[in-house]
């Protein structure tokens, strides 16, 4: 095996979840601020995308179920960097303070994968 075989590939983590009825705009704003703020608190996050569903008709009436409300997709240099983020105090704080109070139970879906060029 050459040197290329040992090079770490960037890792992307994508998590999506539904937001329960009755969630306030203030709670959504707190969620946005909390997630976006993780990059300054966890240096292992190299970049991220944060998005909220547009609630288009096709996404709300899809035969396989309606779209999730929120998507968070940070990128890391390595699997190990992702694992630092996964257990980081600031990440756990956002989960407990911003996500758990508003998540629609049973709607979380996530994946971590290596980003091949």
ABEGO torsion letter per residue (X at the ends): XBAAAABBBBBBBBBBBBBBBGBBAAAAAAAAAAAAAAAAABAABABBBBBBBAGBAAAAABAAEBBBABBBBBBBABAAAAAAAAABAAAAAAAAAAAAAABBBGABBBBBBBBBX
